[in-house]
Amino acid sequence: MNINLLIVENEEPQRKLLRDAVEIFNKKNETQIILDEAGGLEEGLFKIRTNNYDGAFVDLRIEQNDTIGLGNEILKEIKQKLRFPVRVISGHLGDLEPELQNENSLFKCYNRGDEDYDILLNELKDICSTGIIGILNNRGLIENNISLIFWNHISAILPEMIEYKKEHTEFNIEKVLLRYISTHIQEYLEISIDNNLEPLHSIEFYIKPPIKEKVFTGDIIKFIDSKNYGIILTPACDLATDELRTKPKAKYVTVACIYDYSTVINGRKPEDVEKLERNNLDLKYHFLPKTILFQGGFINFQHIISVPIKEINENTKFEVECVITNPFRKDIISRFSNYFSRQGQPAFE
């Protein structure tokens, strides 16, 4: 695997330090880093606009007599238009503009002298090894799938969309097409090269932070006082709003409490625990996997409470922690409905 790395730095001694580190890294690893260099703002902007990179190391003061941090312009261009990890390495981190100060695994800042290029290069290798850069950049899997969708699927429905738009000028066709495209992307990503279903990872279960600003079916809410969790099971039709209906039908939401994993499995046989995790043992429980996004546990369909929507929106007693993604949300709602609609056989003397 080759990794294309850009350094934006006007001081030659600093560029040489990275060149030497890359040379050592390449001798020790099968993964090879191909280093490109830019010595100022214009050259840096030109290179990120015309080349494909897997990562960048950027200084803030990148011109002689730069006192404001022109490197911010490079960083904003990357964060607004491109998708690859960035490491800011500067002796003037105070120049970093407020909108860029949200650090995470893809965007980190280091004071000059505190950076360890061996660690940073290995971090870049680990990120690239996940395939995320190849998935999301303009050479990636999503772009290829969008091309397939454009020529094979959109071409079939576009005449109808054009006619509908003529008759319904106020209708948001763009949103319809976006949703249509996204469902097709999901369909393409679910199949493997040999046309079988791809195995899912537990991380696909959740979205965090939530995207919707209003409470919705499948939201996992946190009870602020007790630190417990629950999941909203109210039907989507009672929570939906639009231009004509600005408030949802429901004033209260149905919430099933989420039990701690250890509480539910305590004292059970290993084979029963495995069945619980596969939702094959007890209908009242539904397993939620543990990931970096949520602690997991078991939904208890018997432990139901009613919560005013207002209290969730005000974030005084409850707050939305994360969201169950659509395929898993549908399964939970279906099992919840089946649990309460089941009928037992009456006993006969």
C-alpha positions, 0 to 999 in steps of 0.5 A: 500500500502506498500513502500520499502525504503532503507537508505544507511547511516553509522552513527547509530544516523542518521539511528535512526532518520529515523527509528523514522520518519518511525514509526510515519509515519506508525501510521498516514497513511494507507500506510506503509513504510518498511525500510531497512538499509545499513551501507556502500558501499558494503552492499548498492550495494548488497541490491539494486542489490538483492532487489526491492525498491520503494525509497532510502535515500542515504548519500555521505560519507558512510564509516568510513574515507570516504573523497571522497563520496563513496555514488556516486557509489550507486547513479550511480548504481541506476540512470543507472540501476534502476528506483525509487526516491532518496533523497541525504542527506549529510553534504558534498554535494560538494562531489556529482559528476557532472553527478549526479547534475541534480535535479528533482522531482525524484532526490533531494539533502539536506544538513544534518540538512535541511531535514524534514523526514515527508515531504520526506516520504510523497513525496515518498508516493505521487510518489508511489501513481501514480503507476509509480514505479510499471509501470517501475520497474522490477516487473511492468506492462511494464515488464508483457506486454513484457513477453506477447509480447515475448511469444505471438507475437515475437514467431510468427514473429521471423522465418521471422526476422531470414531469413531476417537477413540472406539475409540482413546482414546490416539491423538493425533487432534490431531496427525493433523489438524494434519498433514492441515491442513498438507498441504492448506495446502501444496496451496493454496499451490502453485497460482496464481490461474489454477490453475497451479503457482507457481514455487518459490524456492531459499529453500524448499529449506532449514529452519534452524534444524532443528526435529527434535531427533534426526537425520533423513533430509535433515539437512545435517550439518557436519564440525566439524573440516574445515568440510565438509558432508554429507547424511543419506540413511538411510531415514526408517524406520531413524531414526524413533522413537516411544513404543514404540521410543525408539531408532532401528533404525540405529546408523550413518547413510549420509552423502553428501558435499557438494562445493563449487560451484566445485569441481564446475563448474570447467573446465566449459562454461556449457551443462554447468553449466546442465545440472548445476544442473538435474540433467541432466548427471551422475547422481552429482551433485545440485545444492543452491542457495545461499541465506542459509541454506546455502552450496549445492553438489553432493551427490556420490552416489559419495562416501559415508561411514558416521557413528555417530548417537551422534557427531552427537547429541553434537555433538563431530565433527558438527552439524546445519546445516539440513534439506532440506524434504520435497518436495526431500528425496524427490527427492534420496532417489529420485535416490540410489536410482536412481543405485545401482540402475542397471545398465549394458549388458555389453560384447560381443566 
